[in-house]
């Protein structure tokens, strides 16, 4: 380390001979030297900045060494410039006072060049290291601020592509609480054509930037229907093609789970397929007193998407009773660690839906239920759920 | 809760990987580093058995590491088995529909006997091919 290169030392002494002797020595050591005759002059010169050390005489008319030192140490911009007090042996008590006030070291007059070299060298190295540390900290802080801004921007983008709520004959609602600024979950729904309504929810393993990038890529492919030769009204074909298009070896070893359903509004049929995803839950309304509400888990099991080369997915079809309600969700909604260390499960969530699933504010109640189950304030995993109310 | 990882050789070319605790976002990176290093140091057609008797939780990130290891091992012609699968982990793997494609064994001894049997069959076949 070359802490001395370009180091600039201020020599403050009212005695001409001492000033010149110190200057000669400082320059012989390879440093730059500047001079000040009085304490007041030193404070003006130091304010201009750029000094790496000060050799400061104790006894001077006007502002003495102690006064100059005290002023330096009160000034935030100068307090880290190391000061070496230069004094006669009879000033030792004053030197101690200055060390206590923040001086780094001292030299006695007549000064020994070897000691000057050693003490000045040590001060300059310490300042150099501190300057490096400050520069690194400043860089880290700037980088941190930039990353936070970029994360916030990415987070706003992810929220902006979440779907608007449908309020026609078919109504939708959703809740999304990412576990970090950027989650690995994404979902959507859209009318493929005048008759077919697609609803889908996917969960990339993990969360954070990497998972979010894949999640957004897949959702955009589905929403924009940009898979060649795929009939997006056929859930099995969609999953088969997505599995081929996103193999985990080409996605930083990330896979995702997906539930994809298509509602045919002409026939009332709901076709669905899934890849490693929890089942959706369809709640059929009670009909009079004879037929109670019924819950159906809609799952046509298929492998995690991106894991099994060449996997063929199958789909199933269920006829939707008018007035039914569908919940599509991720495992973060029900896999919650409780106070006692146990983890709630899908069955607990289905029990919740049996009681609250048909309420108007079921999603609000669901969030409260999940927060009540969870041992921590924040969810460990992304929380996403979509609710679809089919026409009556 | 953390993850304990123990690796030992059952026999030549058959490695036992015992996992205890939680395999989640916090612990999966360490397992990934350990497993990948071991796979890289071994022979391409080695066999591995994951003993999950004391693994009480697996997350999607944990599953990712297991699946990634499997792809690496199988790409080299090796095999990987699971043994002692416990209910909570099995449940997660069932939902993820991972289980059908795995060789699952009741315990480590069963997995080792299966591997030994395979090796014996391969030796006999090699001898017969040599004779003919």
Interface residues (C-beta under 8 A of the other chain):
Chain A: X203 X205 X206 X248 X249 X253 X254 X255 X257 X275 X276 X277 X278 X301 X302 X303 X304 X307 X308 X331 X343 X345 X346 X380 X381
Chain B: X25 X57 X59 X60 X61 X63 X64 X67 X68 X71 X88 X91 X95 X96 X97 X98 X101
